Amino acid sequence: MSATYPLAPAMAEQVSLWHHYLLAIQSREAHRAQDYQCAENVLLTVLERVHALDPRFIVDYSRDLETFQFALRSSEDPLDLEVPLWVDAEALLIEEMDATKPGDSPALCHLGIPRDAAGLELWMTDDVFTAASESNAKCCGHIVPSKVLHVLKDLLVAAIVHCKHHGLIPPGSLNADSLKEGQLHLSLIVFSGWRKICFNVVPVVRRKHRVPALDGAQLTPGFPEGTLRRIASHGVDLVPASTQHWRISTSYLLTRLLGVLGSLQGHRLDSLSILDRVNLEKWRGGGQISGLTFDHLKTVLLWASVLFPAPEDWVELQGSVYRLLVVLLCCLATRNLPHFLHPGCNLLQGDSLNLSAIYQHVESFASQPEASLRIHVTHLGRGLPPRIDNGVKALLQLPADDPAYWTTAYFDVLLDKFQVFNIQDEDRILAMQSVFGKTKALGSEES
């Protein structure tokens, strides 16, 4: 088994093609960032009025990574805008519910107010609170997410009308008619320039809470020393999970982890941007059909960064994209994309995802990416033959039967199959060859 592949002339043309595609994406990033910041300013102005009307809802100016994340994306899926509640979260009782199915994580919970609590009177009014029975010795009642959402909706409507009437927001940027009440969030459309940005407004309770995945050593190799500990110290958000229950949200922690990857040398974030654009234009038909989201692909990048922690894995653009592709293909083939911080939770669950069709799209791109990278006719050089044979799908199924295959060596074998393994480290080559030896018989049968 060959471990490296010299670049033939045709392959060299394709390397240039990847960079042309990336430059086309990056040329839009500054405009996307500007549009997002303008839309965010509109919402912050409205939320300042909400806070003036009801101090239980506060304005968060600290989430500065959201602009950076929006600029990476090509997709226009709704964005979460969190509205923190002014409450002493450490004084609340977190009453966790048992998981209904294996792998359900994080658990649902009630937010209870202790009977002897002081300073929580604002949260014991009928508009957000439901009293508990007298038999509950510890808890006098619960903060109910559906009630909180209803109060927030009325406040937003009043705040939007006030801001428009007093000229505090640009004309045409926001209309109260666009505010829709969902079960777990409030949808709101903001116009920024020619761009329409949809926000999901979500009330959150911020609380110190242990995230087991950030305590262990499993994720450490992909990030600089001490990074996970610092990020974990920020705590987590509790967000609505049903009309009565809350759950832990790790969205902010994941965005911070993405920001850390952006500070490292290499093409990690470039690879994410490329796949998000291909996903939007090719796999989702320009966004007309449901499919993978930016959050799915972000999770793939986080796992790929742990599985390929060496800086040399991310030096070359094409090879960097394929590091995400082999992880994504494996997850689609096994129908399981583990949540990065709650690995027992599968992000590919849901009726809206046609995993077989998505797999075919991704495999086709991984085998012959040239047509999908076409920006202009002059950028499409000679087509290369398919990079993989029929045996690759059998290899991709292995982690479903044996989780021990979820290792760098296994994914190195897949990179070798796609002819993009260019690592010279002898230990990795030997480890890859060892895994390849175990799978050779299977590959021979399927080829």
C-alpha positions as CSV (number, residue, x, y, z in Angstrom):
1,M,0.0,0.0,0.0
2,S,1.4,3.3,-1.1
3,A,1.4,6.0,1.6
4,T,2.1,9.1,-0.6
5,Y,1.0,10.3,-4.0
6,P,3.1,12.7,-6.1
7,L,1.1,15.4,-7.8
8,A,0.6,14.7,-11.6
9,P,-0.1,17.7,-13.9
10,A,-3.8,17.0,-13.9
11,M,-3.8,16.8,-10.1
12,A,-1.9,20.1,-9.9
13,E,-4.7,21.7,-11.9
14,Q,-7.2,20.5,-9.4
15,V,-5.2,21.9,-6.5
16,S,-5.5,25.3,-8.1
17,L,-9.3,24.7,-8.6
18,W,-9.7,24.3,-4.8
19,H,-8.1,27.6,-4.2
20,H,-10.2,29.4,-6.8
21,Y,-13.3,28.0,-5.1
22,L,-12.1,29.1,-1.7
23,L,-11.2,32.6,-2.9
24,A,-14.7,33.0,-4.4
25,I,-16.2,32.1,-0.9
26,Q,-13.8,34.4,0.9
27,S,-14.6,37.4,-1.3
28,R,-18.1,37.4,0.2
29,E,-17.0,37.1,3.9
30,A,-16.6,40.8,4.6
31,H,-20.0,41.7,3.2
32,R,-21.6,38.8,5.2
33,A,-20.0,40.0,8.4
34,Q,-21.1,43.6,7.8
35,D,-24.7,42.5,7.1
36,Y,-24.8,40.4,10.2
37,Q,-23.5,43.2,12.4
38,C,-26.1,45.6,11.0
39,A,-28.9,43.0,11.7
40,E,-27.5,42.3,15.2
41,N,-27.4,46.1,16.0
42,V,-31.1,46.3,15.1
43,L,-31.9,43.4,17.4
44,L,-29.8,44.8,20.2
45,T,-31.6,48.1,20.0
46,V,-34.9,46.3,20.2
47,L,-33.7,44.2,23.2
48,E,-32.6,47.3,25.0
49,R,-36.2,48.5,24.9
50,V,-37.3,45.0,26.0
51,H,-35.0,45.3,29.0
52,A,-36.4,48.8,29.8
53,L,-39.9,47.4,29.7
54,D,-39.1,44.3,31.8
55,P,-35.7,44.1,33.6
56,R,-36.0,40.3,33.9
57,F,-34.7,40.1,30.3
58,I,-31.2,41.5,29.7
59,V,-29.1,42.3,26.6
60,D,-26.0,40.3,25.9
61,Y,-23.3,42.2,24.1
62,S,-20.6,39.6,24.7
63,R,-21.2,37.0,22.0
64,D,-18.7,38.4,19.6
65,L,-18.0,35.1,17.8
66,E,-21.3,35.0,16.1
67,T,-20.3,37.5,13.4
68,F,-17.2,35.4,12.7
69,Q,-19.3,32.2,12.4
70,F,-21.9,33.8,10.1
71,A,-19.1,35.0,7.8
72,L,-17.9,31.4,7.4
73,R,-21.2,30.2,6.2
74,S,-22.8,30.3,2.8
75,S,-26.1,28.8,4.1
76,E,-28.9,31.0,5.3
77,D,-30.4,28.8,8.0
78,P,-31.8,30.6,11.1
79,L,-29.4,31.9,13.7
80,D,-30.0,31.7,17.4
81,L,-30.1,34.9,19.4
82,E,-30.0,34.3,23.1
83,V,-31.7,36.6,25.6
84,P,-30.4,35.9,29.1
85,L,-32.7,36.0,32.0
86,W,-31.8,38.2,35.0
87,V,-31.9,35.4,37.7
88,D,-29.5,33.9,40.2
89,A,-29.2,30.6,38.4
90,E,-27.1,29.0,41.2
91,A,-30.1,29.5,43.5
92,L,-32.4,27.6,41.3
93,L,-33.2,23.9,41.7
94,I,-32.3,21.8,38.6
95,E,-34.6,18.8,38.6
96,E,-33.4,16.5,35.9
97,M,-35.7,14.2,34.2
98,D,-34.8,10.6,33.2
99,A,-33.8,10.1,29.6
100,T,-36.7,8.6,27.6
101,K,-34.4,6.8,25.2
102,P,-30.8,5.5,25.3
103,G,-28.5,8.2,24.0
104,D,-30.8,11.1,24.9
105,S,-28.5,13.8,26.0
106,P,-28.5,16.3,27.6
107,A,-31.3,15.5,29.9
108,L,-34.4,17.6,30.3
109,C,-35.0,19.4,33.5
110,H,-37.3,21.6,35.5
111,L,-36.1,25.0,36.8
112,G,-37.5,25.0,40.4
113,I,-37.5,27.8,42.9
114,P,-36.6,26.7,46.5
115,R,-39.2,27.4,49.2
116,D,-36.6,29.2,51.3
117,A,-35.2,31.2,48.3
118,A,-34.6,35.0,48.6
119,G,-34.3,37.4,45.8
120,L,-36.3,35.4,43.3
121,E,-39.6,37.1,43.8
122,L,-39.7,38.5,40.2
123,W,-39.7,34.9,38.9
124,M,-42.7,33.9,41.2
125,T,-45.3,35.9,39.3
126,D,-48.1,34.1,37.4
127,D,-46.8,35.2,34.0
128,V,-43.7,33.0,34.2
129,F,-44.3,30.7,37.2
130,T,-46.4,27.7,38.0
131,A,-46.8,26.8,41.7
132,A,-45.9,23.3,42.9
133,S,-48.1,21.2,45.2
134,E,-47.7,21.5,48.9
135,S,-46.3,18.0,49.1
136,N,-43.1,19.2,47.4
137,A,-40.9,20.1,50.4
138,K,-38.0,21.7,48.5
139,C,-39.6,23.5,45.6
140,C,-42.5,26.0,45.7
141,G,-42.8,26.0,41.9
142,H,-41.2,26.2,38.5
143,I,-40.2,28.8,35.9
144,V,-42.1,27.6,32.8
145,P,-40.4,28.1,29.4
146,S,-43.6,28.4,27.4
147,K,-44.7,31.3,29.7
148,V,-41.4,33.0,29.5
149,L,-41.5,32.8,25.7
150,H,-45.0,34.3,25.7
151,V,-44.0,37.2,27.8
152,L,-40.9,37.8,25.6
153,K,-43.0,37.7,22.5
154,D,-45.3,40.5,23.8
155,L,-42.3,42.5,24.9
156,L,-40.7,42.2,21.5
157,V,-43.8,43.4,19.7
158,A,-44.1,46.4,21.9
159,A,-40.3,47.1,21.6
160,I,-40.4,46.9,17.8
161,V,-43.3,49.2,17.5
162,H,-41.6,51.7,19.9
163,C,-38.3,51.6,18.0
164,K,-39.9,52.1,14.6
165,H,-42.1,54.9,15.9
166,H,-39.1,56.8,17.4
167,G,-36.8,56.0,14.4
168,L,-34.4,54.0,16.5
169,I,-34.0,51.3,13.8
170,P,-33.6,51.7,10.0
171,P,-36.9,51.9,8.1
172,G,-37.8,48.5,6.7
173,S,-35.3,46.5,8.7
174,L,-37.8,44.9,11.0
175,N,-41.5,44.4,11.3
176,A,-43.4,43.0,14.2
177,D,-45.5,41.0,11.7
178,S,-42.5,38.8,11.0
179,L,-42.4,37.6,14.6
180,K,-43.6,34.0,14.8
181,E,-44.1,32.0,18.0
182,G,-42.7,28.5,17.8
183,Q,-42.7,26.0,20.6
184,L,-39.1,26.6,21.7
185,H,-38.1,30.0,20.2
186,L,-39.4,33.1,18.5
187,S,-38.6,33.5,14.8
188,L,-37.8,37.0,13.7
189,I,-36.7,38.3,10.2
190,V,-34.3,41.2,9.9
191,F,-33.5,42.9,6.6
192,S,-29.9,44.1,6.4
193,G,-29.1,45.6,3.0
194,W,-30.4,43.1,0.4
195,R,-29.9,40.2,2.8
196,K,-32.8,38.7,4.8
197,I,-31.5,37.1,8.1
198,C,-33.8,34.9,10.2
199,F,-33.1,34.8,13.9
200,N,-34.5,32.3,16.5
201,V,-34.8,34.4,19.7
202,V,-34.2,32.1,22.6
203,P,-34.4,32.9,26.4
204,V,-31.5,31.4,28.3
205,V,-30.5,30.8,31.9
206,R,-26.8,30.9,32.4
207,R,-25.4,28.5,34.9
208,K,-22.1,26.9,36.0
209,H,-22.5,23.3,34.9
210,R,-20.0,20.5,34.4
211,V,-19.6,19.3,30.8
212,P,-18.0,15.8,31.2
213,A,-16.5,15.7,27.6
214,L,-14.4,18.8,28.4
215,D,-13.0,17.3,31.6
216,G,-11.5,14.2,29.9
217,A,-8.5,13.7,27.7
218,Q,-10.3,12.4,24.6
219,L,-10.7,15.8,23.0
220,T,-7.4,17.3,24.1
221,P,-5.2,16.5,21.2
222,G,-7.0,18.7,18.7
223,F,-6.7,21.9,20.8
224,P,-3.9,23.9,22.5
225,E,-3.2,23.0,26.1
226,G,-5.6,24.4,28.6
227,T,-8.1,25.5,26.0
228,L,-10.9,23.1,26.9
229,R,-10.6,23.9,30.6
230,R,-10.9,27.7,29.9
231,I,-13.9,27.2,27.7
232,A,-15.6,24.9,30.2
233,S,-15.2,27.6,32.9
234,H,-17.8,29.8,31.0
235,G,-20.6,27.4,32.0
236,V,-23.6,26.5,29.9
237,D,-26.9,27.8,28.8
238,L,-30.3,26.3,29.8
239,V,-32.8,26.8,27.0
240,P,-36.4,25.7,26.4
241,A,-36.8,22.1,25.4
242,S,-40.6,21.8,25.6
243,T,-43.4,23.8,27.0
244,Q,-42.5,22.7,30.6
245,H,-38.8,21.6,30.4
246,W,-35.4,23.1,29.8
247,R,-32.2,21.5,28.6
248,I,-28.5,22.3,28.4
249,S,-27.4,24.1,25.3
250,T,-23.7,23.8,24.3
251,S,-24.0,26.0,21.2
252,Y,-21.8,28.8,22.7
253,L,-19.1,26.3,23.8
254,L,-19.0,24.8,20.3
255,T,-18.7,28.3,18.8
256,R,-15.8,29.1,21.1
257,L,-14.1,25.8,20.1
258,L,-14.5,26.8,16.5
259,G,-12.9,30.1,17.2
260,V,-9.9,28.3,18.7
261,L,-9.5,26.3,15.5
262,G,-9.5,29.5,13.6
263,S,-6.5,30.7,15.6
264,L,-4.4,27.7,14.5
265,Q,-2.3,27.5,11.3
266,G,-3.8,25.5,8.5
267,H,-7.0,25.1,6.5
268,R,-9.5,23.9,9.1
269,L,-12.0,26.7,8.7
270,D,-11.4,27.0,5.0
271,S,-12.4,23.3,4.7
272,L,-15.6,24.0,6.6
273,S,-16.4,27.0,4.4
274,I,-15.9,24.9,1.2
275,L,-18.1,22.0,2.3
276,D,-20.8,24.4,3.6
277,R,-20.9,26.1,0.2
278,V,-21.0,22.7,-1.7
279,N,-23.6,21.5,0.7
280,L,-25.8,24.5,0.0
281,E,-25.4,24.6,-3.8
282,K,-25.1,20.9,-4.7
283,W,-26.4,18.7,-1.9
284,R,-29.3,20.9,-0.9
285,G,-30.2,22.3,-4.3
286,G,-29.5,25.9,-3.4
287,G,-31.2,25.5,-0.1
288,Q,-34.5,24.3,-1.6
289,I,-34.5,20.9,0.1
290,S,-33.6,19.9,3.7
291,G,-30.3,18.3,4.5
292,L,-27.1,18.8,6.4
293,T,-26.8,22.2,8.2
294,F,-23.8,24.3,9.1
295,D,-24.0,22.9,12.6
296,H,-23.7,19.3,11.3
297,L,-20.6,20.3,9.3
298,K,-19.1,22.2,12.2
299,T,-19.4,19.1,14.4
300,V,-17.6,17.1,11.6
301,L,-14.8,19.6,11.7
302,L,-14.5,19.4,15.5
303,W,-14.2,15.6,15.3
304,A,-11.7,15.8,12.4
305,S,-9.5,18.2,14.4
306,V,-9.3,15.7,17.2
307,L,-8.7,12.8,14.9
308,F,-6.1,14.7,13.0
309,P,-4.3,16.8,15.6
310,A,-1.0,17.1,13.7
311,P,-0.4,20.5,12.1
312,E,0.8,18.8,8.9
313,D,-2.7,17.4,8.4
314,W,-4.0,20.9,7.7
315,V,-1.2,22.4,5.6
316,E,-2.7,21.5,2.1
317,L,-6.2,22.7,1.2
318,Q,-7.4,19.7,-0.7
319,G,-6.2,17.2,1.9
320,S,-7.8,19.3,4.7
321,V,-11.2,19.1,3.0
322,Y,-10.8,15.4,2.6
323,R,-10.2,15.1,6.4
324,L,-13.7,16.4,6.9
325,L,-15.1,14.3,4.1
326,V,-13.8,11.0,5.4
327,V,-15.4,11.7,8.8
328,L,-18.6,12.9,7.2
329,L,-18.9,9.8,5.0
330,C,-18.3,7.5,7.9
331,C,-21.0,9.2,9.9
332,L,-23.5,9.0,7.0
333,A,-22.7,5.4,6.3
334,T,-23.2,4.4,9.9
335,R,-26.1,6.9,10.3
336,N,-24.5,8.4,13.4
337,L,-22.9,11.8,13.9
338,P,-22.0,12.0,17.6
339,H,-22.6,15.3,19.3
340,F,-19.1,16.7,20.0
341,L,-19.7,17.2,23.8
342,H,-22.4,14.6,24.3
343,P,-21.2,11.6,22.1
344,G,-24.2,9.5,23.1
345,C,-26.5,11.9,21.2
346,N,-26.8,11.3,17.5
347,L,-27.2,14.5,15.4
348,L,-28.4,12.6,12.4
349,Q,-31.6,11.6,14.0
350,G,-34.7,13.2,12.5
351,D,-37.3,12.5,9.8
352,S,-36.2,15.5,7.7
353,L,-32.8,13.9,6.8
354,N,-32.7,11.5,3.8
355,L,-29.4,10.0,4.8
356,S,-29.1,7.6,1.8
357,A,-29.5,10.5,-0.6
358,I,-27.1,12.7,1.3
359,Y,-24.6,9.9,1.4
360,Q,-24.8,9.5,-2.4
361,H,-24.2,13.3,-2.9
362,V,-21.2,13.3,-0.5
363,E,-19.6,10.2,-1.9
364,S,-20.0,11.5,-5.5
365,F,-18.3,14.7,-4.5
366,A,-15.5,12.9,-2.7
367,S,-14.9,10.7,-5.7
368,Q,-14.9,13.4,-8.3
369,P,-15.1,16.9,-6.8
370,E,-14.1,18.9,-9.9
371,A,-17.6,19.7,-11.3
372,S,-18.9,20.9,-7.9
373,L,-15.9,23.3,-7.6
374,R,-16.7,25.1,-10.8
375,I,-16.9,28.8,-10.4
376,H,-16.2,29.7,-14.0
377,V,-15.8,27.6,-17.1
378,T,-12.1,28.5,-17.2
379,H,-11.6,26.9,-13.8
380,L,-12.7,23.5,-14.9
381,G,-9.7,21.6,-16.1
382,R,-9.3,18.0,-17.1
383,G,-11.5,15.6,-15.1
384,L,-9.7,13.0,-13.0
385,P,-11.0,9.4,-12.7
386,P,-13.0,8.4,-9.7
387,R,-10.9,8.3,-6.5
388,I,-12.6,5.4,-4.9
389,D,-14.0,1.9,-5.7
390,N,-16.9,0.0,-4.4
391,G,-15.0,-1.3,-1.4
392,V,-14.9,2.1,0.4
393,K,-18.5,1.9,1.6
394,A,-17.8,-1.4,3.4
395,L,-14.8,0.2,5.1
396,L,-17.0,3.2,6.2
397,Q,-19.4,0.8,8.0
398,L,-16.7,-0.6,10.3
399,P,-17.2,1.9,13.2
400,A,-20.8,0.9,13.5
401,D,-19.8,-2.7,14.4
402,D,-16.7,-1.7,16.4
403,P,-16.2,1.8,17.9
404,A,-12.5,1.1,18.2
405,Y,-12.2,2.0,14.6
406,W,-13.0,5.6,15.5
407,T,-9.2,6.4,15.5
408,T,-6.7,8.4,13.4
409,A,-5.3,5.2,11.9
410,Y,-8.7,4.1,10.5
411,F,-9.3,7.5,9.0
412,D,-5.8,7.5,7.6
413,V,-6.7,4.3,5.7
414,L,-9.7,6.2,4.2
415,L,-7.5,9.1,3.2
416,D,-5.2,6.7,1.5
417,K,-8.2,5.3,-0.4
418,F,-8.9,8.8,-1.6
419,Q,-5.3,9.3,-2.5
420,V,-4.8,12.2,-0.2
421,F,-2.7,10.7,2.6
422,N,0.5,12.7,2.5
423,I,1.9,12.2,6.0
424,Q,5.5,11.1,6.4
425,D,5.4,10.2,10.1
426,E,6.5,6.5,10.4
427,D,4.4,5.7,13.4
428,R,1.2,6.8,11.7
429,I,2.1,5.0,8.5
430,L,2.7,1.8,10.5
431,A,-0.6,2.3,12.4
432,M,-2.5,2.8,9.2
433,Q,-0.9,-0.2,7.6
434,S,-1.9,-2.3,10.6
435,V,-5.6,-1.2,10.3
436,F,-5.4,-1.7,6.6
437,G,-4.2,-5.3,7.1
438,K,-7.2,-6.0,9.2
439,T,-9.6,-4.7,6.6
440,K,-7.8,-6.0,3.5
441,A,-9.9,-9.1,3.2
442,L,-13.1,-7.1,3.5
443,G,-11.9,-4.7,0.8
444,S,-10.9,-7.5,-1.5
445,E,-14.4,-9.0,-1.2
446,E,-16.2,-5.8,-1.9
447,S,-14.0,-4.5,-4.8
